[in-house]
């Protein structure tokens, strides 16, 4: 029987406390969270082709806003 994978969430926010808080919430829900403080770091991770179930992004970030990141 195949092992069931935990859903993976990519969380992007330039505020480190937001990522820590979300990761704490997700841990209780049996979710795997990859948290990034920069959209460029997150894009690099996503470029590796790893499966992702959900992306949550802050809208106001330096260098690239959340909508630009999601495009």
N, CA, C and O atoms as CSV, one atom per row, in Angstrom:
chain,resi,resn,atom,element,x,y,z
A,1,UNK,N,N,0.845,-1.178,0.000
A,1,UNK,CA,C,0.000,0.000,0.000
A,1,UNK,C,C,0.891,1.243,0.000
A,1,UNK,O,O,1.872,1.297,0.742
A,2,UNK,N,N,0.563,2.231,-0.817
A,2,UNK,CA,C,1.354,3.449,-0.916
A,2,UNK,C,C,1.169,4.318,0.331
A,2,UNK,O,O,0.077,4.411,0.890
A,3,UNK,N,N,2.254,4.939,0.741
A,3,UNK,CA,C,2.198,5.837,1.895
A,3,UNK,C,C,1.515,7.145,1.489
A,3,UNK,O,O,1.800,7.696,0.426
A,4,UNK,N,N,0.625,7.629,2.330
A,4,UNK,CA,C,-0.063,8.886,2.066
A,4,UNK,C,C,0.845,10.032,2.477
A,4,UNK,O,O,1.325,10.078,3.610
A,5,UNK,N,N,1.080,10.958,1.552
A,5,UNK,CA,C,1.938,12.116,1.809
A,5,UNK,C,C,1.143,13.220,2.470
A,5,UNK,O,O,-0.030,13.428,2.158
A,6,UNK,N,N,1.781,13.921,3.380
A,6,UNK,CA,C,1.139,15.085,3.993
A,6,UNK,C,C,1.039,16.191,2.948
A,6,UNK,O,O,1.953,16.349,2.139
A,7,UNK,N,N,-0.035,16.950,2.947
A,7,UNK,CA,C,-0.140,18.086,2.030
A,7,UNK,C,C,0.991,19.074,2.290
A,7,UNK,O,O,1.367,19.322,3.435
A,8,UNK,N,N,1.522,19.630,1.214
A,8,UNK,CA,C,2.623,20.587,1.307
A,8,UNK,C,C,2.124,21.986,1.000
A,8,UNK,O,O,1.464,22.216,-0.013
A,9,UNK,N,N,2.447,22.917,1.886
A,9,UNK,CA,C,2.083,24.318,1.724
A,9,UNK,C,C,3.356,25.139,1.629
A,9,UNK,O,O,4.268,24.982,2.441
A,10,UNK,N,N,3.415,26.013,0.636
A,10,UNK,CA,C,4.499,26.994,0.539
A,10,UNK,C,C,3.954,28.300,1.099
A,10,UNK,O,O,2.955,28.831,0.615
A,11,UNK,N,N,4.626,28.808,2.124
A,11,UNK,CA,C,4.210,30.037,2.801
A,11,UNK,C,C,5.285,31.088,2.573
A,11,UNK,O,O,6.451,30.874,2.905
A,12,UNK,N,N,4.885,32.246,1.996
A,12,UNK,CA,C,5.848,33.304,1.669
A,12,UNK,C,C,5.424,34.598,2.347
A,12,UNK,O,O,4.344,35.128,2.086
A,13,UNK,N,N,6.294,35.101,3.223
A,13,UNK,CA,C,6.022,36.353,3.924
A,13,UNK,C,C,7.356,36.934,4.369
A,13,UNK,O,O,8.184,36.220,4.933
A,14,UNK,N,N,7.569,38.213,4.124
A,14,UNK,CA,C,8.837,38.838,4.508
A,14,UNK,C,C,8.958,39.036,6.015
A,14,UNK,O,O,10.027,39.404,6.500
A,15,UNK,N,N,7.903,38.803,6.748
A,15,UNK,CA,C,7.918,38.925,8.209
A,15,UNK,C,C,8.154,37.533,8.809
A,15,UNK,O,O,7.258,36.691,8.767
A,16,UNK,N,N,9.356,37.276,9.370
A,16,UNK,CA,C,9.682,35.939,9.886
A,16,UNK,C,C,8.703,35.409,10.932
A,16,UNK,O,O,8.448,34.205,10.977
A,17,UNK,N,N,8.159,36.271,11.761
A,17,UNK,CA,C,7.218,35.800,12.795
A,17,UNK,C,C,5.968,35.185,12.186
A,17,UNK,O,O,5.410,34.239,12.742
A,18,UNK,N,N,5.524,35.709,11.051
A,18,UNK,CA,C,4.326,35.159,10.399
A,18,UNK,C,C,4.574,33.721,9.963
A,18,UNK,O,O,3.705,32.866,10.135
A,19,UNK,N,N,5.738,33.446,9.406
A,19,UNK,CA,C,6.070,32.090,8.984
A,19,UNK,C,C,6.148,31.122,10.143
A,19,UNK,O,O,5.690,29.984,10.037
A,20,UNK,N,N,6.727,31.565,11.254
A,20,UNK,CA,C,6.823,30.704,12.438
A,20,UNK,C,C,5.445,30.400,13.003
A,20,UNK,O,O,5.163,29.266,13.390
A,21,UNK,N,N,4.597,31.403,13.048
A,21,UNK,CA,C,3.239,31.213,13.567
A,21,UNK,C,C,2.449,30.243,12.684
A,21,UNK,O,O,1.766,29.353,13.190
A,22,UNK,N,N,2.544,30.419,11.370
A,22,UNK,CA,C,1.822,29.532,10.464
A,22,UNK,C,C,2.351,28.101,10.562
A,22,UNK,O,O,1.571,27.149,10.545
A,23,UNK,N,N,3.661,27.947,10.663
A,23,UNK,CA,C,4.249,26.603,10.773
A,23,UNK,C,C,3.767,25.919,12.046
A,23,UNK,O,O,3.521,24.713,12.041
A,24,UNK,N,N,3.631,26.663,13.124
A,24,UNK,CA,C,3.141,26.094,14.380
A,24,UNK,C,C,1.697,25.609,14.215
A,24,UNK,O,O,1.345,24.528,14.686
A,25,UNK,N,N,0.873,26.405,13.551
A,25,UNK,CA,C,-0.514,26.011,13.271
A,25,UNK,C,C,-0.548,24.739,12.418
A,25,UNK,O,O,-1.293,23.804,12.709
A,26,UNK,N,N,0.257,24.721,11.379
A,26,UNK,CA,C,0.236,23.605,10.429
A,26,UNK,C,C,0.718,22.314,11.060
A,26,UNK,O,O,0.259,21.232,10.693
A,27,UNK,N,N,1.636,22.417,12.001
A,27,UNK,CA,C,2.162,21.234,12.658
A,27,UNK,C,C,1.035,20.476,13.361
A,27,UNK,O,O,1.005,19.245,13.341
A,28,UNK,N,N,0.132,21.194,13.967
A,28,UNK,CA,C,-1.001,20.569,14.639
A,28,UNK,C,C,-2.005,19.956,13.687
A,28,UNK,O,O,-2.837,19.146,14.094
A,29,UNK,N,N,-1.934,20.334,12.428
A,29,UNK,CA,C,-2.866,19.824,11.412
A,29,UNK,C,C,-2.230,18.772,10.518
A,29,UNK,O,O,-2.834,18.355,9.530
A,30,UNK,N,N,-1.024,18.339,10.848
A,30,UNK,CA,C,-0.281,17.340,10.071
A,30,UNK,C,C,-0.041,17.789,8.627
A,30,UNK,O,O,-0.229,17.020,7.684
A,31,UNK,N,N,0.376,19.043,8.478
A,31,UNK,CA,C,0.712,19.604,7.173
A,31,UNK,C,C,2.218,19.827,7.096
A,31,UNK,O,O,2.863,20.093,8.111
A,32,UNK,N,N,2.765,19.721,5.920
A,32,UNK,CA,C,4.180,20.036,5.708
A,32,UNK,C,C,4.260,21.461,5.171
A,32,UNK,O,O,3.645,21.774,4.151
A,33,UNK,N,N,5.013,22.328,5.849
A,33,UNK,CA,C,5.119,23.733,5.443
A,33,UNK,C,C,6.550,24.050,5.075
A,33,UNK,O,O,7.479,23.771,5.833
A,34,UNK,N,N,6.718,24.637,3.903
A,34,UNK,CA,C,7.988,25.223,3.491
A,34,UNK,C,C,7.782,26.726,3.578
A,34,UNK,O,O,6.985,27.290,2.829
A,35,UNK,N,N,8.496,27.374,4.487
A,35,UNK,CA,C,8.311,28.800,4.736
A,35,UNK,C,C,9.483,29.589,4.172
A,35,UNK,O,O,10.641,29.220,4.364
A,36,UNK,N,N,9.174,30.682,3.471
A,36,UNK,CA,C,10.206,31.519,2.856
A,36,UNK,C,C,9.972,32.976,3.216
A,36,UNK,O,O,8.832,33.428,3.314
A,37,UNK,N,N,11.075,33.714,3.414
A,37,UNK,CA,C,11.002,35.141,3.731
A,37,UNK,C,C,11.144,36.000,2.479
A,37,UNK,O,O,10.987,37.220,2.534
A,38,UNK,N,N,11.439,35.367,1.370
A,38,UNK,CA,C,11.647,36.085,0.118
A,38,UNK,C,C,10.950,35.345,-1.020
A,38,UNK,O,O,11.040,34.120,-1.110
A,39,UNK,N,N,10.257,36.079,-1.887
A,39,UNK,CA,C,9.629,35.428,-3.039
A,39,UNK,C,C,10.656,34.745,-3.946
A,39,UNK,O,O,10.361,33.713,-4.548
A,40,UNK,N,N,11.844,35.311,-4.043
A,40,UNK,CA,C,12.874,34.716,-4.906
A,40,UNK,C,C,13.305,33.348,-4.371
A,40,UNK,O,O,13.529,32.423,-5.153
A,41,UNK,N,N,13.422,33.213,-3.061
A,41,UNK,CA,C,13.750,31.910,-2.462
A,41,UNK,C,C,12.641,30.898,-2.756
A,41,UNK,O,O,12.907,29.744,-3.092
A,42,UNK,N,N,11.414,31.347,-2.626
A,42,UNK,CA,C,10.278,30.456,-2.883
A,42,UNK,C,C,10.242,30.040,-4.353
A,42,UNK,O,O,9.959,28.883,-4.662
A,43,UNK,N,N,10.524,30.966,-5.250
A,43,UNK,CA,C,10.545,30.632,-6.679
A,43,UNK,C,C,11.635,29.603,-6.989
A,43,UNK,O,O,11.445,28.716,-7.822
A,44,UNK,N,N,12.759,29.731,-6.320
A,44,UNK,CA,C,13.835,28.760,-6.507
A,44,UNK,C,C,13.380,27.369,-6.065
A,44,UNK,O,O,13.623,26.381,-6.759
A,45,UNK,N,N,12.728,27.298,-4.922
A,45,UNK,CA,C,12.197,26.028,-4.415
A,45,UNK,C,C,11.177,25.452,-5.394
A,45,UNK,O,O,11.236,24.269,-5.730
A,46,UNK,N,N,10.245,26.284,-5.852
A,46,UNK,CA,C,9.205,25.818,-6.772
A,46,UNK,C,C,9.793,25.378,-8.103
A,46,UNK,O,O,9.257,24.483,-8.756
A,47,UNK,N,N,10.892,26.005,-8.506
A,47,UNK,CA,C,11.552,25.645,-9.760
A,47,UNK,C,C,12.164,24.259,-9.741
A,47,UNK,O,O,12.493,23.713,-10.794
A,48,UNK,N,N,12.322,23.680,-8.555
A,48,UNK,CA,C,12.866,22.330,-8.431
A,48,UNK,C,C,11.837,21.262,-8.777
A,48,UNK,O,O,12.165,20.078,-8.847
A,49,UNK,N,N,10.579,21.685,-8.995
A,49,UNK,CA,C,9.538,20.756,-9.424
A,49,UNK,C,C,8.948,19.896,-8.322
A,49,UNK,O,O,8.329,18.868,-8.598
A,50,UNK,N,N,9.133,20.304,-7.089
A,50,UNK,CA,C,8.552,19.541,-5.983
A,50,UNK,C,C,7.042,19.756,-5.955
A,50,UNK,O,O,6.565,20.847,-6.272
A,51,UNK,N,N,6.285,18.725,-5.578
A,51,UNK,CA,C,4.822,18.881,-5.540
A,51,UNK,C,C,4.394,19.816,-4.403
A,51,UNK,O,O,4.891,19.726,-3.280
A,52,UNK,N,N,3.472,20.701,-4.723
A,52,UNK,CA,C,2.948,21.669,-3.761
A,52,UNK,C,C,1.430,21.651,-3.878
A,52,UNK,O,O,0.881,21.655,-4.980
A,53,UNK,N,N,0.759,21.630,-2.734
A,53,UNK,CA,C,-0.701,21.601,-2.722
A,53,UNK,C,C,-1.330,22.979,-2.587
A,53,UNK,O,O,-2.445,23.207,-3.056
A,54,UNK,N,N,-0.609,23.907,-1.941
A,54,UNK,CA,C,-1.163,25.231,-1.687
A,54,UNK,C,C,-0.028,26.226,-1.520
A,54,UNK,O,O,1.003,25.915,-0.923
A,55,UNK,N,N,-0.228,27.437,-2.056
A,55,UNK,CA,C,0.721,28.530,-1.864
A,55,UNK,C,C,-0.023,29.658,-1.162
A,55,UNK,O,O,-1.093,30.085,-1.598
A,56,UNK,N,N,0.569,30.134,-0.061
A,56,UNK,CA,C,0.031,31.282,0.661
A,56,UNK,C,C,1.110,32.350,0.643
A,56,UNK,O,O,2.246,32.105,1.051
A,57,UNK,N,N,0.750,33.540,0.165
A,57,UNK,CA,C,1.736,34.600,0.032
A,57,UNK,C,C,1.218,35.920,0.576
A,57,UNK,O,O,0.050,36.270,0.406
A,58,UNK,N,N,2.105,36.638,1.228
A,58,UNK,CA,C,1.842,38.015,1.625
A,58,UNK,C,C,1.718,38.837,0.344
A,58,UNK,O,O,2.370,38.520,-0.651
A,59,UNK,N,N,0.902,39.875,0.350
A,59,UNK,CA,C,0.774,40.722,-0.834
A,59,UNK,C,C,1.836,41.812,-0.881
A,59,UNK,O,O,2.345,42.133,-1.955
A,60,UNK,N,N,2.179,42.387,0.277
A,60,UNK,CA,C,3.142,43.494,0.320
A,60,UNK,C,C,4.482,42.994,0.821
A,60,UNK,O,O,4.672,42.743,2.011
A,61,UNK,N,N,5.415,42.856,-0.126
A,61,UNK,CA,C,6.775,42.438,0.197
A,61,UNK,C,C,7.738,43.285,-0.617
A,61,UNK,O,O,7.382,43.761,-1.695
A,62,UNK,N,N,8.953,43.480,-0.118
A,62,UNK,CA,C,9.930,44.226,-0.907
A,62,UNK,C,C,10.372,43.402,-2.120
A,62,UNK,O,O,10.309,42.173,-2.095
A,63,UNK,N,N,10.803,44.058,-3.142
A,63,UNK,CA,C,11.333,43.449,-4.376
A,63,UNK,C,C,10.262,42.858,-5.300
A,63,UNK,O,O,10.352,43.014,-6.518
A,64,UNK,N,N,9.265,42.192,-4.747
A,64,UNK,CA,C,8.224,41.570,-5.567
A,64,UNK,C,C,6.974,41.422,-4.701
A,64,UNK,O,O,7.046,40.885,-3.595
A,65,UNK,N,N,5.836,41.893,-5.193
A,65,UNK,CA,C,4.629,41.732,-4.386
A,65,UNK,C,C,4.049,40.326,-4.589
A,65,UNK,O,O,4.470,39.589,-5.481
A,66,UNK,N,N,3.099,39.983,-3.764
A,66,UNK,CA,C,2.529,38.650,-3.794
A,66,UNK,C,C,1.865,38.271,-5.104
A,66,UNK,O,O,1.941,37.116,-5.523
A,67,UNK,N,N,1.215,39.225,-5.760
A,67,UNK,CA,C,0.579,38.910,-7.046
A,67,UNK,C,C,1.612,38.645,-8.125
A,67,UNK,O,O,1.431,37.745,-8.945
A,68,UNK,N,N,2.692,39.413,-8.138
A,68,UNK,CA,C,3.778,39.155,-9.098
A,68,UNK,C,C,4.383,37.772,-8.843
A,68,UNK,O,O,4.670,37.027,-9.780
A,69,UNK,N,N,4.567,37.446,-7.589
A,69,UNK,CA,C,5.117,36.145,-7.232
A,69,UNK,C,C,4.232,35.012,-7.755
A,69,UNK,O,O,4.735,34.051,-8.336
A,70,UNK,N,N,2.935,35.120,-7.553
A,70,UNK,CA,C,2.029,34.049,-7.967
A,70,UNK,C,C,1.936,33.899,-9.482
A,70,UNK,O,O,1.669,32.809,-9.987
A,71,UNK,N,N,2.153,34.978,-10.194
A,71,UNK,CA,C,2.143,34.876,-11.671
A,71,UNK,C,C,3.319,34.060,-12.121
A,71,UNK,O,O,3.502,33.849,-13.320
